[in-house]
Amino acid sequence: MNDRAPRTATLVGVGDVMIARYDPTLLDPAAPVLQAADFSFGNCEWPYAEEPGDTHPVEAHLNDDVEGEDLFTPGDPEAIRLKARKGFDVLSFANNHCLHAGYRAFLRSLALMRESGIAPVGAGHNIVEALAPVTLERNGVKVAFIGCSSALLPGTHAGRRTPGVVPLRRHAYFRNPNWNDWGLAPQVGTLCDRDDLAAVCASIRTARAQADIVVLSVHWGLLEDRVAIGDYQREAARAFVEHGADLILGHGTLVTKGIEVIDGKVVFYSLGKFLMKGPRPSGDRPIGVKASIGQDKRKGIAALVDIDGGRIVRVGFAPTFADEESRPSFLRADDPMFGEIADEIETITRAAGLRASFARLDDRVVIA
């Protein structure tokens, strides 16, 4: 019998979940927390299929840069079933890895999620399907999820008749701080593609009309600078909140980023890597990444959200850390790594000029 007050629920949101090499124990330490939440979300950062897929033309050229191996073989479908058994309810598939094994594995991954009881968001057979919010209900609380990605290769966005992901493309431009700085190296600015931003905001408005709470997932960010938040990210985050998003779960930069509160809504610019069992041994630096990330890619944070009366009443985070076999755990406050990660989040938030305050409460850090 459910003895909780009606319209109360909890939500856990983690960042990237990459299982390119299947191991049935990967989610064992984290499972109790994921399974206890009413809504558990993550970003599925690898394609899965029983057989090798076709080859997406742009992805094929990227694979040419890798000597002596094929990094873009679809993973074992058991990885999807594992995520379902261990507690995930919703997975975004809008990221830069989902089309590595071509369209067939991409579509099979979406089917595997649905067959396993997981709702995929941010990707689909076409742009209409990919943009459609997915609404789940627990204990009378309706939460709508939407996914999009700024990290994507040309041609991997969904079209009118083309499978792919919801794009949030960004454009770069040069600027000078002052009109008379013409002789200095210009700064680089970024802004969101107008059409992409409008499409995602329209999806948020649709979700707003059918759910109590709207959660937006976005794969984005700047890898090379531990602190920096792109201009386009700040622009998009404010637009998302203005159009009705209650919570923004960012991921995609391998490491955690700062947190911002906009009009009372929390923006996690990057939850970091929750689980990274890539195609290569986990000690290798990802292809194309120049930044020194080391142990930081094993650190993450998980959004912890309390819902009462059909609205969010508290948002916080729990630090997470993956062991040498890539198994993530939710850390307790008495673990020294808890304080280390919590301190880092406060430091990079201040350094990025983001507005947010933090208070430690039991095994979480509460955001205000």
N, C-alpha and C positions, 0 to 999 in steps of 0.2 A: 504493500500500500504506500502511495506517495503522500507523506505527511508534510511536505514543504508547502509554504504559502504559494498560492497560484501566481503565475507570471513572474516567477523567480528562476534564474538560471545562471550557469557559469560558462565562460568561453575561454579556451586556451588557443593561442595562435603562435605558431613557431615559423621560422624562416625556411630556408632551403633544405629539402630532404632528398639527397642524391644517393640512390642505391644502384650503382652501375655494376657492382659485384655483390651478388646476393649472399646474405648470411642470415639465417633465421633468428639469431640472437641479437641483431642490431638494435631492436627497439625494446628489448626486455627491461632495461632499467627505467625507461621513460613511460612504459605502458600504464602503470597505475595512475599517473596524473592525467594522461590523455583519455583513458577510459572513464575516469571519474567525472570529467567535464561533460556538460550537456552538449556543447559544440566544440569540436577540436578541428583546427585548421592548420594546413601546411602547404608549402609549395613543392609540387612533384617535379624534380629537376632531372628527369631522365625518361626516355621512351621505353616501352616494353612490348614484346610480341613473342609468339612461339617460334616464328621463323624470321630469317633476315628480311628486312624491308626493302623497299626500293631506295633510290638515292635522290634526295632533293638537290637540284643543280647547284645552288649556292653552297650548301653544306658539303657537297663533293669537293669543291675547290678548297674549302677550309681543311678538309681531311687530307688533301694533298700536301699540306704543310707538315704533317706528322710522318716522321721517318720510321719505316719498319713495322708498322702496326695499323690496325683499323680501330680508331677510338669510338667509332659511331655505330657499333653493333647494338641492337636493342637488348635491354636487360631481361632477366628472367621474370616472367609474369607473376611468379610467387612473391616478388617484392611488393606488388600492388596488393595482393591478398594479405600479406603481412601487415601493411599499413592499415588495412581495414580491421584485421583482428586485434591490432594493438591500440585501436581507438580513434583513428582519423575518420571524420565525417565528411569533410570538404577538402579538396585539393585544387589549388590553382595549377593550370598547365600552361600558363602564359609566361614563358621564359625563353632564354636563348639556347636551351638544350633540347627542347621537346621535339624538334624536327630533325634531329641528327640522323635518324634512321629512315627518313623519308615519310611520305604520306601514309603508307600502309601501317607502319608501326605507330605513327601518330594517332591514327584513327582507332587502331586496336587498343592503344593505351586508354583512350577515352571509354571504349567499350568495357575494358577490364575494370576500370573504376566503377562504372555503373553496375556491372555484374557483381562486384564485391560489396556494394552498398555505399560507395563513396560518391559524392556529388562533385563532378569536375566543373570548374569555372574558368573563364578567360580564354577558352579555346573551343573550336568546333568545326563542323563541316563547312560552315560559311560564317560571315560576319554577324548575321542576325543571331544565329545560335551561340556564337562566341560571346556576344555582348549581353545575352539574356541573363538577368539575375537568377540565382538559384536560392529559393527560400526554404528553410527548414524550420520546423516547429517543435519545441520541447516545452512541456509544462505550461502551455498557453502562450509561450513567447515565440514570436516569429522573427527570425534573423535572415536577412538577405545578404548574399555574398556575390561580389563582382570581381573579376580579375582583368588585369591588363599588363603590358610590358613595354618598357622603353629599351630593353636589351633584346634586340632581335636583328637578324640578318635581313638584308633586302630580299623581298619576295616571300618572307615567311609569315606575313600578316594575312589574316583571313580576308577574303573578298566576297563578292556577291555569289560566286559559284566555286570559290577556292577554299580548301581547308587551311586553317592557320590560327594565329592568336590575335587577341585584341591589341592593336598597336597604340602606343602613346609615344610617337616619334618626337625627337627633339631636333632643333636646328641650331647651329652654332653661327656666331657672327663676331667680328672684331669691333672693339670700341676703345675710345680714349677717355680717360677720366675727365679731362678738361679739353676745351676746344683748341687750346694752343699746345697740346702735347703731341703734335703731329710728328715730331722727331723721335718719339719713344716707341718701344715695342708695344703694340696694342694689347689690351686684355681680351680674353675670349669670354663671350657671354652665350647663354643658351636660352631658348624658349621652346614651348610646346607647339607642335603642329596644331593649328587652329581646328581643323576638321576632326582630328583624333580626340582632342580635349573635349570638343562639343559632343562627340558620340559617347564618350565615357560619362560625361555629366548627364546626358539624356538617360542613360541606363540607370544612373543613381536616382534620378527623379522617378523613373518607373518603379524602382525598388522601394523608394520612399512611400509610394502609394500602396504597397502591398505588404509591408513588414513594419515591425516595431523598431528594428535596428538595422542599419545598413553598414556592412563591412566591406571596405575596398582593399583588395590586394594588388600591389604593384611591384614589378621586378624592375629595378632602376638603380641609379647611383653612380658615384665616381670611385673607382677602385684605388687609384694611385695616391690619394690624399686621405689620410685617416679621419680627418675632421670635416672636410669640405662637403657641402650640400649644394648641388647644382641650382642655378637660377630657375631652370625649368621645373625642378622638383618643388621648390618653394611656391612657384606660380601655380602648379597643378594642385598641390596640397590645399592651398587656400580655395581654389575653385571647387575642389571636391567637397570641402566642408560647406561652402556657400550653397551648393546644390543638394545637400542633404546627407552626406556621409557622416556617420557617427564615430567611425574608427578606421584608421588607415594603417595597414600592415605592409610595410616595405621590406624588401629583401633583394639580394642580387649582388652585393658588393664583397662577398666572402667574409667580411668582418662587420661588426656592429657599427651603427652610426648613432647620432644624437636623436633626441626626442623633443617634439614641440607640441604645445597645447595651443590650438587655434579656436577661439570662441568656445572654449570648454571641451573641444574634441581633441583626442590624442592622436598624434601622428608619430608612428615608429618609422623613421627613415630607413633603418635596416635592422632587422632582427638577427642578422648574421646567419652563419651556417648552423643548422641544428644537427644534421647528419650528412657527412660527406664521405661516402665510400665510392670514390671515382673509379674510372677505368684504369688508372695507374695507381701504384701504391700511394697512400695518403700523405707521405712525406714529400712527394714531388710538388713543385710549384706548378699551378695551372698554366696551360699554354697562353702565352701572350701577356702574362701578368708580370710587371717589372717590380711592383712593390714587394717589400719584405713582409710576409704575413705570418710565417712560422706557426706558432701555437695559436695565434689569434683566430685562425680559421676553425679551431676546435671550440672556441668560445661563442656563446650565443645568449640571447635573452628570449624569453617566452612571454608574450602578452597574457596577462591574467585579468579577466573582466568579470565583474559581478553585475548581474542584472536583477532589478527589483521593480515590480509594477510595470514591466515591459519597457524599462529604460535603463541605461547604463548608470550605475550609481558609484562605481569605483573601477579605476583602471590602474594596474600596476604591472610589474614584470618580475619574473624569477630568472636569475642567471642559470644558464645551462653550460655543461662542459662535456665534450666527448672524449672517451679514453683512447688509447693508442690503437684500438681496433675499431674506432669510429662509433662506439656506442654512447649516445648522449644520455645524460642524467640531469634531472632538475635538482639544483643544489640547495642544501639547507643553509640557514643563516650562520650556523657554526662552522661551516666549511670555509677555510681561508680564501678559496677561489671565489666564493660568493661576494665577499667584500672587495676583492680585486676587480671583479667585473662591474660591480655596482659603482665603485669609484671611477672606473674608466668611463662609464656612461655619463656620469655627472660632469666629468672633466671635458669630454668631447662635446657635450651639449652646450656647456658654457662657451667653449672655444668657437663653436659655430654660430654663436649669437642667437641661440634658440631659447624661447621662453618656456620653461618648465621647472617645477620644483619637485624634490624627492624626499620621501620619508620612509624609513625602514620599519616594517611591521611584520613580525614573525618571519616567515620564509619568503617574503616578497618585498619589493620596493614600490611604494604607492606614489603615483604621479598626480600632480596638481598644477 
